[in-house]
Amino acid sequence: MNDGVNGVALGVFIFFFVLVTAMGFLAARWRRAENEHSLDEWGLGGRSFGTWVTWFLLGGDLYTAYTFVAVPAAIYAAGASGFFAVPYTILVYPLIFTFLPRLWSVSHKHGYVTTSDFVRGRFGSKGLSLAVAVTGILATMPYIALQLVGIQAVLDVMGVGGGEDTNWFIKDLPLLIAFGVLAAYTYSSGLRAPALIAFVKDTLIYIVIAVAIIYIPIKLGGFDDIFAAANDKFTSAGSGALTPDHGGQWTYATLALGSALALFMYPHSITATLSSRSREVIRRNTTILPLYSLMLGLLALLGFMAIAAGVKVDNGQLAIPQLFENMFPDWFAGVAFAAIGIGALVPAAIMSIAAANLFTRNIYKDFIKPDATPAQETKVSKLVSLLVKVGALIFVLGMDKTVAINFQLLGGIWILQTFPALVGGLFTRWFHRWALLGGWAVGMVYGTVAAYGVASPTQAHFGGSSDEIPGIGEIGYIGLTAIVLNALVTVVLTFVLRAVKAPDGVDETRPADYTADVGDPGVQEELPPATAGSSH
């Protein structure tokens, strides 16, 4: 790593950072609505985005600084087991094709802004809705933190902020500045800001990956030499070879499956989905989003390239930024760093908006001020979006940054426990609301306690997301074990509660709501009083 500041790379990085910052503030004027004081406008972009805007927004939302930094860093450190992110992004698209259009339709019909809105309407339970909202906020905090880690990684490699021994304020000042910019344009422009910036972000990422996958192997002697160097590293380190052993295969498979189930449970994924203007836009996006998985597979190979290039870093999260600085001309390294930095700003903005919407609709409006006007909801959501980002900043400054990927994996364990209520509720009303709440509680407690007990060389607790699977004895993803327990408890309790005829709650939805589309009779008009204030 260079001792000084890479001035050329930093200059290019600042240019793009200023460009997207200006775009973020100007986005407030993009497709400006007549009434901007509603969550539909600030938090969902007016539910007006078409196929390509939604594609870029979802791509910017799902393929983040985590993609650029943590996935190849995992491969750099652990070999091919780090490729788990590639199959899970392939598994997820057939899954969401089955339920996202249904969620869009019922949400558009009833003016739902969040998943908790749907859960409350479907099961008639504010308690279950609160559990889903709290889980969403809790899981989003470390995910935003991961984006901030990505920004700090590229700043460290460029020599900005000093080394590990630098005064904490000076070291973290660039991160604080980036946080301030993110907070300001999110507050001003809402979801329109990341939607507009996503065009720049994804264009930069595709350019960088296209160049990297051709240019770097040529400089390193080809892929044969790259894989040979990686195999030599893991063989000499005593970890066997590139591929996982039998026990590692359980971890790999359960982590991929569990992550696929969790991805669209995150509030930011649903926020980007509900911002689209029609059911057909969602269906199209589930068929073209796999293009990003192709990019992800190529991106993951950068971990092996870093090994072949002789990159040596104490913090694995710096491996890929350091690879770019070592291999690329300074000006193009700046372009690559900008791609990572903007790749953090876009999802962080969407995540903070999604978490704020959850608080506003399902905590503030449901429990604190039921008669809140759309303007009051929007004001509260803007303020909470700032608080969420502050919380994420504290999260990342107070925890070991060398395990950034575990921040996201821990959030995955939590958010996965909302799957039965959300996805199950989209297809059946059989599950009892209290049973879903009981299953959620069991899954949350088990997942958190199990994750707390996992140690790593750098952390005594929360050092990973895999543990022994009860009854099987293999090591697997804690989140998947937790959701199996969650589902079992939910099913058993549903039988019991229905047998004793426990109160079931009122379902405000109808079967036709789940296939409704724009232009269908009553889609925008027949809104329940509790949610009509934030609809079109």
C-alpha positions in Angstrom: 0.0 0.0 0.0 1.3 3.4 -0.9 2.6 5.6 2.0 1.3 8.8 0.5 -1.9 10.0 -1.2 -2.5 8.8 -4.7 -3.4 12.2 -6.0 -4.5 11.2 -9.5 -6.8 8.5 -8.3 -8.2 10.7 -5.6 -8.9 13.5 -8.1 -10.9 11.2 -10.3 -12.7 9.8 -7.3 -13.6 13.3 -6.1 -14.8 14.2 -9.6 -17.3 11.4 -9.7 -18.3 11.8 -6.1 -19.1 15.5 -6.7 -21.0 14.5 -9.9 -23.3 12.1 -8.1 -23.7 14.4 -5.2 -25.0 17.1 -7.6 -27.2 14.5 -9.2 -28.5 13.5 -5.8 -29.7 17.0 -5.0 -31.0 17.7 -8.6 -33.1 14.5 -8.4 -35.6 16.4 -6.2 -36.7 18.1 -9.5 -36.8 14.9 -11.5 -40.4 13.8 -12.2 -41.5 16.3 -9.5 -45.0 15.6 -8.3 -47.8 18.0 -7.5 -47.9 16.9 -3.9 -44.4 16.0 -2.7 -45.4 15.7 1.0 -46.3 12.0 1.0 -44.4 8.8 1.5 -45.5 7.6 -2.0 -43.5 10.5 -3.4 -40.5 10.8 -1.1 -40.2 7.2 -0.1 -41.3 5.4 -3.3 -40.5 7.9 -6.1 -44.2 8.4 -6.8 -44.5 4.6 -7.7 -43.7 5.8 -11.2 -40.5 4.0 -12.4 -40.5 2.0 -15.6 -38.6 -1.1 -16.5 -35.1 0.4 -17.0 -35.2 2.8 -14.1 -36.4 -0.1 -11.9 -33.7 -2.3 -13.3 -30.9 0.2 -12.5 -32.5 0.9 -9.1 -32.7 -2.7 -8.1 -29.3 -3.4 -9.4 -27.9 -0.4 -7.5 -29.8 -1.7 -4.5 -28.7 -5.3 -4.5 -25.2 -5.2 -6.0 -23.5 -2.9 -3.5 -20.1 -2.1 -2.0 -20.5 -5.5 -0.4 -20.4 -6.9 -3.9 -17.2 -5.1 -4.9 -15.4 -5.4 -1.6 -16.5 -8.3 0.6 -17.3 -11.0 -1.9 -13.9 -11.1 -3.7 -12.3 -10.4 -0.3 -14.0 -13.7 1.0 -12.5 -15.5 -2.0 -9.1 -13.9 -1.4 -9.2 -15.2 2.2 -11.1 -18.5 1.9 -11.1 -19.7 -1.7 -14.0 -20.8 -3.8 -16.3 -21.0 -0.7 -16.6 -17.3 -1.2 -18.5 -17.9 -4.4 -21.7 -18.6 -2.4 -23.0 -15.1 -3.5 -23.1 -16.2 -7.1 -25.5 -19.2 -6.8 -27.8 -17.3 -4.3 -28.3 -14.5 -6.8 -29.3 -17.1 -9.4 -31.6 -18.9 -7.0 -33.4 -15.8 -6.0 -34.9 -14.7 -9.3 -37.2 -17.6 -9.9 -38.3 -17.3 -6.3 -39.2 -13.6 -6.5 -40.9 -14.1 -9.9 -43.5 -16.1 -7.9 -44.3 -13.6 -5.2 -43.1 -10.1 -6.0 -45.8 -9.3 -8.6 -48.4 -10.4 -6.0 -46.9 -8.1 -3.4 -46.8 -5.2 -5.8 -50.4 -5.7 -6.8 -51.8 -5.9 -3.2 -49.6 -3.0 -2.1 -50.7 -0.8 -5.1 -54.3 -1.7 -4.4 -54.3 -0.8 -0.7 -51.6 1.9 -0.7 -49.1 -0.2 1.3 -45.7 1.4 1.6 -43.9 -1.3 3.6 -44.0 -5.1 4.1 -45.3 -4.4 7.6 -48.2 -2.5 6.0 -49.1 -5.7 4.1 -48.7 -8.0 7.1 -50.9 -5.8 9.2 -53.6 -5.7 6.5 -53.4 -9.4 5.8 -53.4 -10.7 9.3 -55.1 -7.9 11.2 -52.2 -7.8 13.7 -50.3 -4.6 14.7 -48.1 -6.8 16.9 -46.9 -9.0 14.0 -46.6 -5.9 11.9 -44.4 -4.3 14.6 -42.2 -7.4 14.8 -41.6 -7.3 11.0 -40.8 -3.6 11.1 -38.4 -3.8 14.0 -36.7 -6.8 12.3 -36.4 -4.8 9.1 -34.8 -1.8 10.8 -32.5 -4.0 12.9 -31.3 -6.0 9.8 -30.8 -2.8 7.7 -28.4 -1.1 10.2 -25.5 -3.5 9.6 -26.2 -3.5 5.9 -25.8 0.3 5.7 -22.7 -0.1 7.9 -21.2 -2.4 5.3 -21.6 0.3 2.6 -19.7 2.7 4.8 -16.9 0.1 5.2 -16.7 -0.1 1.4 -16.2 3.7 1.1 -13.5 3.6 3.9 -11.7 0.8 2.2 -11.1 2.7 -1.0 -10.2 5.9 1.0 -7.6 3.9 2.9 -6.0 2.5 -0.2 -5.8 6.0 -1.8 -4.0 7.1 1.4 -6.8 9.3 2.7 -7.4 9.3 6.4 -4.0 7.9 7.5 -3.1 4.5 8.9 -4.3 2.4 11.8 -2.3 4.5 14.3 -3.7 7.8 13.1 -6.0 9.8 15.5 -9.5 8.3 15.2 -11.1 11.6 14.2 -8.6 12.2 11.3 -8.8 8.6 10.2 -12.6 8.6 10.1 -13.1 12.1 8.8 -13.4 11.1 5.1 -16.1 8.6 6.1 -17.9 11.2 8.1 -17.8 13.6 5.1 -19.2 10.9 2.9 -21.9 10.1 5.5 -22.9 13.8 5.6 -23.3 14.0 1.8 -25.4 10.9 1.8 -27.6 12.1 4.6 -28.1 15.5 2.9 -29.2 14.4 -0.5 -31.3 11.5 0.8 -33.2 14.0 3.0 -33.7 16.4 0.1 -34.6 14.1 -2.8 -35.8 10.8 -1.3 -35.8 7.7 -3.5 -35.4 9.7 -6.7 -31.8 10.4 -5.7 -30.5 6.8 -5.7 -32.7 6.0 -8.7 -30.9 8.7 -10.7 -27.4 8.0 -9.4 -27.8 4.3 -10.1 -27.3 4.9 -13.8 -23.8 6.3 -13.1 -23.0 3.7 -10.6 -23.9 0.7 -12.7 -22.3 2.1 -15.8 -19.0 2.6 -13.9 -19.2 -0.9 -12.5 -19.7 -2.6 -15.8 -16.9 -0.6 -17.3 -14.5 -1.5 -14.5 -15.4 -5.2 -14.5 -15.1 -5.4 -18.3 -11.6 -3.9 -18.2 -10.5 -5.8 -15.1 -11.5 -9.2 -16.4 -9.5 -8.7 -19.6 -6.6 -6.4 -18.6 -5.6 -7.9 -15.3 -5.3 -11.5 -16.5 -3.2 -10.4 -19.4 -0.8 -8.7 -17.0 -0.7 -11.8 -14.7 -0.1 -14.3 -17.5 -3.6 -15.7 -18.0 -6.2 -17.5 -15.9 -4.1 -20.7 -15.7 -1.5 -18.9 -13.8 -4.1 -17.1 -11.6 -5.8 -20.3 -10.5 -2.4 -22.0 -10.0 -1.3 -19.2 -7.7 -4.5 -19.3 -5.8 -4.3 -23.1 -5.4 -0.7 -22.9 -4.2 -1.7 -20.4 -1.6 -4.5 -22.5 -0.1 -2.5 -25.7 -0.3 0.5 -24.3 1.4 -1.7 -22.7 4.1 -3.0 -26.1 5.0 -6.6 -25.4 4.0 -6.6 -28.1 1.4 -7.5 -26.6 -2.0 -9.6 -24.0 -3.6 -12.9 -25.9 -3.2 -14.5 -26.6 0.2 -14.2 -30.1 1.8 -17.3 -32.2 2.6 -18.1 -30.2 5.8 -17.6 -26.9 3.9 -20.0 -28.0 1.3 -22.9 -28.0 3.8 -21.9 -24.4 4.9 -21.7 -23.3 1.2 -25.0 -24.8 0.2 -27.0 -23.6 3.3 -25.5 -20.1 3.1 -26.4 -19.8 -0.6 -30.0 -21.0 0.0 -30.5 -19.0 3.1 -29.1 -15.8 1.5 -31.4 -16.3 -1.5 -34.5 -16.6 0.7 -33.4 -13.5 2.7 -32.4 -11.1 -0.1 -35.9 -9.8 -1.0 -37.0 -9.8 2.6 -34.9 -6.7 3.2 -36.9 -3.5 3.3 -34.7 -1.8 0.7 -35.4 -4.5 -1.8 -39.2 -4.1 -1.3 -38.9 -0.3 -1.4 -37.3 -0.5 -4.8 -39.9 -3.0 -6.0 -42.9 -0.9 -4.9 -41.5 2.1 -6.7 -42.2 0.6 -10.1 -45.3 1.7 -12.0 -46.8 -1.6 -12.9 -46.9 -5.3 -12.2 -45.4 -6.1 -15.6 -42.4 -4.0 -14.7 -41.7 -6.3 -11.8 -42.1 -9.4 -14.0 -39.7 -8.1 -16.6 -37.1 -7.2 -14.0 -37.1 -10.7 -12.6 -36.1 -11.9 -16.0 -33.3 -9.4 -16.8 -31.8 -8.9 -13.3 -29.8 -12.1 -13.7 -27.5 -10.1 -16.0 -26.0 -8.8 -12.8 -25.2 -12.3 -11.7 -23.0 -12.7 -14.7 -21.2 -9.6 -13.6 -20.9 -10.9 -10.1 -19.3 -14.2 -11.2 -16.6 -12.2 -13.0 -16.2 -9.8 -10.1 -15.7 -12.7 -7.7 -12.7 -13.8 -9.7 -10.9 -10.6 -8.6 -10.2 -12.4 -5.3 -8.0 -15.0 -7.1 -6.4 -12.2 -9.2 -5.4 -10.4 -6.0 -3.6 -13.6 -4.8 -1.8 -14.0 -8.1 -0.8 -10.3 -8.1 0.8 -10.8 -4.7 -1.5 -8.4 -2.9 -0.7 -8.5 0.9 -3.1 -6.8 3.2 -3.9 -7.3 6.9 -7.5 -6.3 6.3 -9.0 -8.5 3.6 -11.5 -5.8 2.7 -8.7 -3.8 1.2 -7.5 -6.6 -1.1 -9.5 -5.6 -4.2 -9.0 -1.8 -3.9 -5.3 -2.6 -3.5 -5.4 -4.8 -6.5 -6.9 -2.0 -8.5 -4.2 0.5 -7.3 -1.4 -2.0 -8.1 -2.6 -3.1 -11.5 -4.4 -0.1 -13.1 -3.0 3.3 -14.2 -3.7 5.8 -11.5 -6.5 7.5 -13.5 -8.4 4.3 -14.1 -7.8 3.2 -10.5 -9.7 6.4 -9.6 -12.6 5.3 -11.8 -12.7 1.9 -10.1 -12.6 3.5 -6.6 -15.4 5.8 -7.7 -17.5 2.7 -8.8 -17.0 1.2 -5.3 -17.8 4.5 -3.5 -20.9 5.2 -5.5 -21.8 1.5 -5.2 -22.0 2.2 -1.5 -24.0 5.5 -1.7 -26.8 4.2 -3.8 -27.9 1.2 -1.6 -27.2 3.1 1.6 -29.6 5.8 0.6 -32.3 3.3 -0.4 -31.8 1.3 2.9 -32.1 4.4 5.1 -35.3 5.4 3.3 -36.7 1.9 3.6 -36.0 1.7 7.4 -37.4 5.2 7.9 -40.6 4.2 6.1 -41.0 1.2 8.4 -40.6 3.3 11.5 -43.0 6.0 10.2 -45.8 3.7 9.0 -45.6 0.8 11.4 -44.4 2.4 14.7 -45.1 6.1 14.6 -48.4 6.0 12.7 -49.7 2.7 14.2 -48.7 3.3 17.9 -47.8 7.0 18.4 -49.9 9.2 16.1 -52.6 7.3 14.3 -54.0 10.5 12.8 -50.7 11.6 11.3 -51.2 13.4 8.0 -49.2 12.5 4.9 -47.0 15.6 5.3 -46.3 14.6 9.0 -45.4 11.1 7.9 -43.0 12.4 5.3 -41.3 14.7 7.8 -40.9 12.0 10.3 -39.5 9.6 7.7 -36.9 12.2 6.6 -35.7 12.6 10.1 -35.6 8.9 10.9 -33.6 8.3 7.7 -30.9 10.5 9.2 -31.1 8.7 12.6 -30.8 5.3 10.8 -27.6 6.5 9.0 -26.2 7.8 12.3 -26.9 4.4 13.9 -25.1 2.6 11.1 -22.2 5.0 11.4 -21.9 4.1 15.1 -22.2 0.5 14.2 -19.3 0.5 11.8 -17.1 2.8 13.9 -17.6 0.6 17.0 -17.0 -2.8 15.5 -14.1 -4.6 13.8 -14.1 -3.6 10.1 -12.1 -6.7 9.1 -15.3 -8.7 9.3 -17.5 -6.5 7.2 -19.2 -9.4 5.5 -20.5 -10.7 8.8 -22.4 -7.5 9.3 -24.6 -8.3 6.3 -24.8 -12.0 7.2 -25.9 -11.3 10.7 -28.7 -9.0 9.3 -29.6 -11.9 7.0 -30.2 -14.2 9.9 -32.7 -11.7 11.4 -34.5 -10.6 8.2 -35.0 -14.2 7.1 -37.4 -14.7 10.1 -39.9 -12.5 8.4 -40.2 -14.9 5.4 -43.2 -16.9 6.7 -45.3 -13.9 7.5 -44.5 -12.1 4.2 -44.2 -14.7 1.6 -46.6 -17.1 3.3 -49.1 -14.4 3.7 -49.0 -13.6 0.0 -50.3 -17.1 -0.8 -52.4 -18.3 2.2 -54.3 -17.0 5.2 -54.0 -20.3 7.0 -51.2 -19.3 9.3 -52.5 -17.8 12.6 -51.2 -14.3 13.4 -50.1 -15.4 16.9 -48.4 -18.5 15.5 -46.4 -16.4 13.1 -45.4 -14.1 15.9 -44.3 -17.1 18.0 -42.3 -18.6 15.2 -40.6 -15.2 14.5 -39.6 -14.9 18.2 -38.1 -18.5 18.3 -36.2 -17.9 15.1 -34.9 -14.5 16.2 -33.7 -15.8 19.6 -32.1 -18.9 18.3 -30.4 -17.1 15.4 -29.0 -14.3 17.6 -27.8 -16.6 20.4 -26.2 -19.0 17.9 -24.4 -16.1 16.1 -23.3 -14.6 19.4 -21.5 -17.9 20.2 -19.5 -18.0 17.0 -15.9 -16.8 17.5 -13.2 -15.8 15.0 -9.6 -14.9 15.2 -10.6 -11.2 15.5 -13.9 -11.4 17.4 -15.0 -13.3 20.5 -18.7 -13.0 19.4 -20.6 -12.6 16.2 -17.5 -13.9 14.4 -19.5 -15.6 11.6 -22.9 -16.9 10.6 -22.4 -20.7 10.5 -22.7 -23.1 13.4 -23.6 -26.8 13.9 -27.0 -27.8 12.6 -28.9 -29.5 15.5 -29.7 -33.1 14.7 -27.4 -33.3 11.7 -24.1 -32.4 13.1 -22.9 -30.5 10.0 -21.8 -26.9 10.0 -24.4 -24.7 8.2 -25.9 -21.3 7.9 -27.5 -20.2 11.2 -30.2 -18.3 9.4 -31.5 -21.3 7.6 -31.6 -23.4 10.8 -33.5 -20.6 12.5 -36.1 -20.3 9.8 -36.7 -24.0 9.8 -37.4 -23.8 13.6 -39.5 -20.7 12.9 -41.6 -22.6 10.4 -42.1 -25.6 12.6 -43.2 -23.5 15.5 -45.5 -21.5 13.3 -47.2 -24.6 11.9 -47.6 -26.4 15.2 -49.0 -23.2 16.9 -51.4 -22.6 14.0 -52.9 -26.1 14.5 -53.2 -25.5 18.3 -54.6 -21.9 18.0 -57.1 -22.9 15.3 -58.2 -25.9 17.4 -59.0 -23.6 20.4 -60.5 -21.0 18.0 -58.3 -18.2 19.0 -59.2 -14.8 17.5 -57.9 -14.7 13.9 -57.8 -11.0 13.0 -59.5 -9.3 10.0 -58.0 -9.7 6.5 -58.6 -6.5 4.6 -57.4 -8.0 1.3 -59.3 -10.0 -1.3 -58.0 -12.7 -3.7 -58.4 -10.4 -6.7 -56.1 -7.8 -5.0 -53.1 -10.1 -5.6 -53.3 -10.0 -9.4 -54.5 -6.4 -9.8 -52.6 -4.0 -12.1 -52.6 -0.4 -13.1 -55.9 0.5 -14.7 -57.9 -2.3 -13.1 -61.1 -1.0 -11.5 -60.7 0.2 -8.0 -56.9 -0.2 -7.8 -56.2 3.3 -6.8 -59.7 4.3 -5.5 -60.6 1.6 -3.0 -58.0 2.4 -0.3 -58.7 1.7 3.3 -58.9 4.8 5.5 -55.7 3.8 7.5 -53.5 3.9 4.4 -55.3 6.2 2.0 -53.3 9.3 3.1 -50.1 8.1 1.4 -51.6 6.8 -1.8 -51.8 8.6 -5.1 
